[in-house]
Amino acid sequence: MKHRLKIRFILLLGIALFFVGKALLYGRWTAARRSVPQRVELSYAEAMADGILTPLEIATHYAPEVHAAVNVLISSSGKGDFISAVDFDGDMSAQNNWEHMTDAPLLAVVYWSVQETEAYYFVGYDFYHPRDDAEIWLDKHENDFEGIMLAVPKAEGAFLPPVCMYAQGHGGVFFYGDGLAVAADSHYGGILALDGDRPVIYVAPNGTLSHAGHSIESDAGHSLYWSVGNSGIRYYHGGEAQTPLTFKGPYDSNPCSYRLEPLLSLWTHRNGPYGERYIFASYGAFAGDNYRANAANPAWAWRNKTAFGFSGSFLSDPAWTFSRAICNMGFSADYTFNPYADWKITVQSVLAPEGKRISTLRLWQGEWLISTPDWWNIAEDGAVEIAGDGRVSLWIAAPRNTLWRLEAIDPDGAVIPDAILQWSAELMPMIE
């Protein structure tokens, strides 16, 4: 009898140790992990039941399906490819997140943003990972932040599907949509995969070379990283933040609910305080000290590798981003709601002194030239359009102590110091 009890005790102990080990590897068990919530659905009629359509309701309706590939060869056997909140470890420091990734549950959170013009919603979703990991140290750094932005036509009484999307990863930006004609300096990624009105996207795993490091693509015909195998997670908006139970096998076999979190929860920290105990090391960089210091950027500091954008325009001025990259779209810059810009730069007119001619302008953000000569359309009467379509303003994310300078340039490239420039740099209301 004692022998049988001993065997039973050993078996029970082994089972207990197995589940404890699994919990340590994949995060602590919670009620959210044991449940399987349904995908949150929100129709236009349901959203308007109280007579008001809120930004959160818009973000809820378009919340994406996310196919996240997992590289099991690195980063704690794949855990580095789980999405989470920046403060997943319970503190506001981003400089200890590399170390805390293995001892805190990575509950799935997707950051959202919404801006609005008379004709369009611009709906963004951003994804945070504690580690941008790789096989070689040059491609490693603490914190990682990538995202997408949808351009959605507005209609009375209905939600319409997005007409196009940009997807960002490591500074490279690709535009997706059915039959889009993109400008010479921008990149067409292909068709936009949709499930109803929701985009279906692929998030690459950690790794070296292209198509890795959590870069994002439309799920239609996406690239595959060489070491993934058949490992991935299907994140969906179930309203609860869960950790993945498993990532073995096809995406649909591994569903995991995420919770939406407003990007404003990070945006409000952009002006500091900065340092190792905080989220950011500066206005446009997460605090991080593993491999490369402060190497990850929030959405308001993304710098694209093509010629049409300026730092942060992907978030602060999405109408500009889409209009410059996609031919014949004509997105108006007259925002009715845009909480993600610190500055509104408006240029009304320019006047050259007698005997001089203004061929272009230069806009300086401190000591950094952010404009290119083709930005400016100057009429004979001195009226200025910025890249056409009647636009006279730019919406820019930049520190509140930024010093702006606008210069008139003659055909030889020289500054015209006595030109008369009617323009303004308006500091937008603080949102905290």
C-alpha positions in Angstrom: 0.0 0.0 0.0 2.8 2.4 1.0 4.5 1.6 -2.3 1.4 2.5 -4.3 1.0 5.7 -2.4 4.6 6.6 -3.1 4.1 6.0 -6.9 0.8 8.1 -6.9 2.6 10.9 -5.0 5.4 10.9 -7.6 3.0 11.0 -10.5 1.0 13.9 -9.0 4.2 15.7 -8.2 5.4 15.2 -11.8 2.1 16.5 -13.2 2.2 19.5 -10.9 5.8 20.3 -11.9 4.9 20.1 -15.6 2.1 22.7 -15.3 4.3 24.9 -13.1 7.0 24.8 -15.7 4.6 25.5 -18.5 3.2 28.5 -16.5 6.8 29.8 -16.0 7.6 29.5 -19.7 4.4 31.1 -21.1 3.3 33.3 -18.2 1.2 32.9 -15.2 -2.3 31.4 -15.6 -5.1 33.8 -15.2 -8.9 33.7 -15.6 -8.4 35.5 -18.9 -6.1 32.6 -20.2 -8.6 29.9 -19.2 -11.5 31.6 -21.0 -12.0 31.7 -24.8 -13.8 35.0 -25.5 -15.7 35.6 -28.7 -14.4 38.2 -31.1 -15.8 41.5 -30.3 -18.2 42.6 -33.1 -19.6 46.1 -33.3 -21.9 47.2 -36.1 -22.6 50.8 -37.0 -26.2 50.5 -35.6 -24.9 49.2 -32.3 -22.2 51.9 -32.1 -24.8 54.6 -32.8 -27.4 53.3 -30.4 -26.6 56.2 -28.1 -26.4 58.7 -31.0 -22.6 59.1 -30.7 -19.8 57.4 -32.7 -16.7 57.5 -30.6 -13.1 56.9 -31.6 -13.0 53.7 -29.5 -16.0 52.4 -31.3 -14.4 53.0 -34.7 -11.2 51.3 -33.5 -13.2 48.4 -32.2 -15.0 47.8 -35.5 -11.8 47.7 -37.6 -9.6 45.9 -35.0 -7.3 43.6 -37.0 -6.8 39.9 -37.1 -3.1 39.4 -36.5 -1.2 36.3 -37.7 2.0 36.5 -35.6 4.8 34.1 -36.7 7.0 32.7 -33.9 10.7 32.0 -34.3 11.3 29.1 -31.8 15.0 29.2 -32.2 15.7 32.4 -30.3 14.3 34.7 -27.6 13.2 32.2 -24.9 12.0 29.7 -27.5 9.7 32.2 -29.2 8.3 34.2 -26.3 10.0 37.3 -27.8 7.3 37.2 -30.6 4.4 37.7 -28.1 2.8 41.1 -28.3 2.2 43.0 -25.0 1.8 46.3 -23.4 4.9 48.5 -22.7 4.2 48.2 -19.0 3.6 44.5 -19.0 5.9 44.0 -16.0 4.0 46.4 -13.8 6.3 49.4 -13.9 6.8 52.4 -16.2 10.4 51.7 -17.1 11.1 50.4 -20.6 14.8 50.0 -19.9 14.2 46.7 -17.9 11.8 45.1 -20.3 14.3 42.9 -22.0 15.2 41.3 -18.7 11.6 41.1 -17.4 10.2 39.4 -20.6 10.8 36.0 -19.1 9.4 36.6 -15.7 6.2 38.5 -16.3 3.1 37.4 -18.3 2.9 39.0 -21.8 -0.8 39.8 -21.9 -1.8 40.8 -25.4 -2.4 44.5 -26.0 -2.8 46.4 -29.2 -2.5 50.2 -29.2 -5.1 52.1 -31.3 -5.4 55.6 -32.7 -8.1 57.4 -34.7 -8.0 60.7 -36.6 -10.7 62.2 -38.8 -11.3 64.5 -41.7 -14.6 65.4 -43.3 -14.3 62.4 -45.7 -12.1 59.8 -43.9 -11.2 58.1 -40.7 -7.5 57.2 -40.2 -7.4 54.2 -37.9 -4.0 53.1 -36.5 -2.9 49.9 -34.7 0.5 49.5 -33.1 2.2 46.4 -31.7 4.8 46.3 -28.9 7.4 43.6 -28.2 9.9 43.8 -25.3 12.7 42.4 -27.5 13.7 42.9 -31.1 15.9 39.8 -31.1 18.0 38.1 -33.8 20.7 35.6 -34.4 23.4 38.2 -34.6 23.8 41.0 -32.1 23.8 43.8 -34.6 20.0 43.2 -35.2 19.2 43.2 -31.5 17.8 45.9 -29.3 15.4 46.4 -26.4 11.8 47.3 -27.2 10.1 47.2 -30.6 7.2 49.1 -31.9 5.6 48.6 -35.3 2.2 49.3 -36.8 -0.4 49.9 -39.5 -2.7 52.7 -40.5 -6.0 52.3 -42.4 -7.7 54.9 -44.6 -11.4 54.4 -44.2 -14.1 56.4 -46.2 -16.9 57.8 -44.1 -20.5 57.2 -44.9 -23.8 58.2 -43.4 -25.4 55.2 -41.6 -22.7 52.6 -42.2 -19.1 51.5 -41.7 -17.2 51.1 -45.0 -14.2 48.9 -45.6 -10.7 50.4 -45.7 -9.5 51.5 -49.1 -5.8 51.3 -48.3 -3.4 50.6 -45.5 0.2 51.3 -44.8 2.3 48.8 -42.8 5.5 49.8 -41.1 8.5 47.7 -40.0 12.1 48.9 -39.3 11.6 52.1 -41.2 10.3 50.4 -44.4 6.7 51.3 -45.3 4.5 49.5 -47.8 1.1 50.5 -49.1 -1.7 48.0 -49.6 -5.0 48.2 -51.5 -6.7 46.9 -54.6 -5.0 48.3 -57.7 -3.3 51.3 -56.0 -1.1 53.4 -58.1 1.8 54.5 -55.9 4.3 57.3 -56.4 7.8 56.5 -57.7 9.4 56.8 -54.3 6.9 54.7 -52.4 6.4 50.9 -52.2 3.3 49.0 -53.2 2.9 45.9 -51.1 -0.1 44.2 -52.8 -3.8 43.8 -52.0 -5.2 44.4 -48.6 -6.5 41.2 -47.0 -9.8 41.8 -45.2 -12.1 39.8 -43.0 -15.3 41.8 -43.5 -14.0 45.3 -42.7 -11.1 44.1 -40.6 -7.6 43.9 -42.0 -5.8 40.6 -41.7 -2.1 41.2 -41.2 1.1 39.1 -40.9 3.7 40.0 -38.3 7.1 38.6 -38.9 9.0 36.9 -36.1 12.3 37.9 -34.5 15.3 37.2 -36.6 18.0 38.5 -39.0 17.8 39.6 -42.6 14.6 40.9 -44.3 11.1 39.9 -43.5 12.0 39.6 -39.8 12.1 41.8 -36.7 8.3 42.1 -36.4 7.8 43.8 -39.8 4.2 43.9 -40.8 2.6 42.9 -44.2 -0.9 42.3 -45.4 -1.7 38.6 -44.9 -2.3 38.2 -48.6 0.8 36.7 -50.1 3.1 37.7 -47.3 6.8 36.7 -47.1 8.0 33.9 -44.7 11.1 34.1 -42.5 13.3 31.0 -43.0 13.4 29.7 -39.5 9.7 29.9 -38.5 8.5 26.4 -39.4 4.9 25.9 -38.6 4.6 28.1 -35.5 2.3 31.1 -35.0 -0.5 32.8 -33.1 -3.8 34.2 -34.3 -4.4 37.3 -32.2 -8.0 38.6 -32.4 -9.9 41.3 -30.5 -11.8 39.5 -27.8 -11.7 42.4 -25.4 -9.5 40.5 -22.9 -5.7 40.5 -22.7 -4.5 36.9 -22.8 -1.1 35.2 -23.1 -0.9 32.5 -25.8 -1.4 28.9 -24.6 0.6 27.6 -27.4 2.1 28.6 -30.8 2.6 25.2 -32.3 0.9 24.5 -35.6 -1.3 26.7 -37.8 -2.5 30.1 -36.7 -6.1 29.1 -36.4 -5.1 26.4 -33.9 -3.6 29.0 -31.6 -6.1 31.8 -30.9 -5.3 34.5 -28.4 -7.5 37.4 -27.4 -6.1 40.9 -27.2 -7.3 44.1 -25.5 -7.3 47.5 -27.2 -5.4 50.2 -25.5 -5.4 53.9 -26.6 -2.1 55.1 -28.0 -2.8 58.2 -25.9 -1.6 56.2 -22.9 1.9 56.4 -24.4 1.6 59.7 -26.3 1.1 61.6 -23.0 4.6 60.5 -21.9 6.3 61.9 -25.0 7.6 65.1 -23.3 9.1 63.2 -20.4 10.3 62.7 -17.8 13.0 60.8 -19.5 15.5 58.2 -18.3 16.0 54.7 -17.1 13.0 54.7 -14.8 10.6 55.9 -17.5 9.2 54.8 -20.9 11.2 57.2 -23.1 14.8 58.3 -23.3 13.8 61.3 -25.4 10.8 62.6 -27.3 11.2 60.0 -30.0 12.9 57.0 -28.5 12.1 54.3 -26.0 14.5 53.9 -23.1 16.6 50.8 -23.7 20.1 49.6 -22.9 20.4 46.1 -24.4 22.8 45.8 -27.4 21.9 49.3 -28.9 20.8 52.1 -26.6 17.4 53.7 -27.1 17.0 52.1 -30.6 13.2 51.7 -30.8 10.9 54.5 -31.9 7.2 55.2 -31.1 4.9 55.9 -34.0 5.4 59.7 -33.8 9.1 59.3 -34.6 9.1 56.8 -37.4 11.3 57.8 -40.2 10.6 56.2 -43.5 13.2 55.1 -46.0 11.4 56.8 -49.0 11.4 60.4 -50.0 7.8 61.4 -49.4 7.4 61.7 -45.6 8.8 63.6 -42.7 9.6 62.3 -39.2 6.4 61.3 -37.5 4.1 62.1 -40.4 2.8 58.5 -40.4 1.0 59.3 -37.2 0.7 63.1 -37.0 -0.4 63.7 -40.5 -1.8 60.4 -42.1 -3.6 62.4 -44.8 -0.3 63.7 -46.0 1.3 60.3 -45.8 -1.3 58.6 -48.0 -1.7 61.5 -50.4 2.1 61.7 -51.1 2.5 58.0 -51.5 -0.7 57.1 -53.5 -1.5 58.8 -56.7 -4.9 60.5 -57.3 -6.3 59.9 -53.8 -6.6 63.5 -52.7 -6.9 63.1 -49.0 -7.9 66.4 -47.4 -5.7 67.9 -44.6 -8.7 69.5 -42.9 -8.8 67.4 -39.8 -11.8 67.5 -37.6 -10.1 65.4 -35.0 -6.4 64.9 -34.7 -4.9 64.5 -31.1 -1.5 63.3 -32.4 0.1 66.5 -33.6 2.0 69.0 -31.4 2.3 71.6 -34.1 0.2 72.9 -37.1 2.5 74.7 -39.6 0.5 76.9 -42.0 2.0 78.8 -45.0 -0.4 81.4 -46.5 1.8 83.4 -49.0 5.2 84.5 -49.9 6.4 87.7 -51.6 9.9 88.2 -53.2 11.5 91.7 -53.2 11.7 93.4 -56.6 14.1 91.7 -59.0 14.0 88.4 -57.1 12.1 85.2 -57.7 11.2 82.5 -55.1 11.5 79.1 -56.6 10.9 77.0 -53.4 10.9 77.2 -49.6 12.8 75.4 -46.8 11.2 74.5 -43.5 13.6 73.8 -40.6 12.8 72.0 -37.4 15.6 73.3 -35.2 18.7 72.5 -37.3 17.0 69.7 -39.2 15.7 70.5 -42.7 12.4 68.5 -43.0 11.1 69.8 -46.3 12.1 69.0 -49.9 11.8 71.4 -52.9 8.9 69.6 -54.4 6.7 70.3 -51.4 5.9 73.8 -52.4 3.7 75.0 -55.2 4.0 78.8 -55.4 1.6 80.7 -57.6 2.4 84.0 -59.4 0.4 86.0 -56.8 2.5 84.3 -54.0 -0.2 81.9 -52.7 1.3 78.7 -51.5 0.1 75.1 -51.7 1.9 72.3 -49.9 2.1 69.4 -52.4 -1.1 70.5 -54.1 -4.8 69.7 -53.4 -5.2 73.1 -51.7 -3.3 72.1 -48.7 -1.7 74.9 -46.7 -0.9 73.2 -43.4 1.2 70.4 -42.0 0.5 68.6 -38.8 3.7 67.7 -37.1 4.8 65.7 -34.0 7.8 67.5 -32.5 8.9 68.7 -29.0 7.0 71.7 -27.7 10.3 73.7 -27.4 11.0 73.3 -31.1 12.2 76.4 -33.0 10.8 76.6 -36.5 12.3 78.5 -39.5 11.0 79.0 -43.0 13.3 80.3 -45.7 12.6 81.6 -49.3 15.0 80.2 -51.8 15.9 81.6 -55.2 16.5 79.6 -58.4 20.3 79.4 -57.6 19.6 77.8 -54.2 20.4 80.9 -52.2 18.3 82.2 -49.3 16.4 85.5 -50.0 16.7 87.2 -46.6 14.3 90.0 -47.3 11.4 88.0 -48.7 8.1 88.5 -46.9 6.7 85.2 -45.6 3.2 84.9 -44.1 3.2 81.7 -42.1 2.6 80.4 -38.6 3.7 77.6 -36.3 0.8 77.0 -34.0 1.3 74.9 -30.9 -1.7 72.5 -30.5 -3.5 72.1 -27.1 -1.8 69.8 -24.7 -3.5 66.4 -24.4 -2.6 64.6 -21.2 
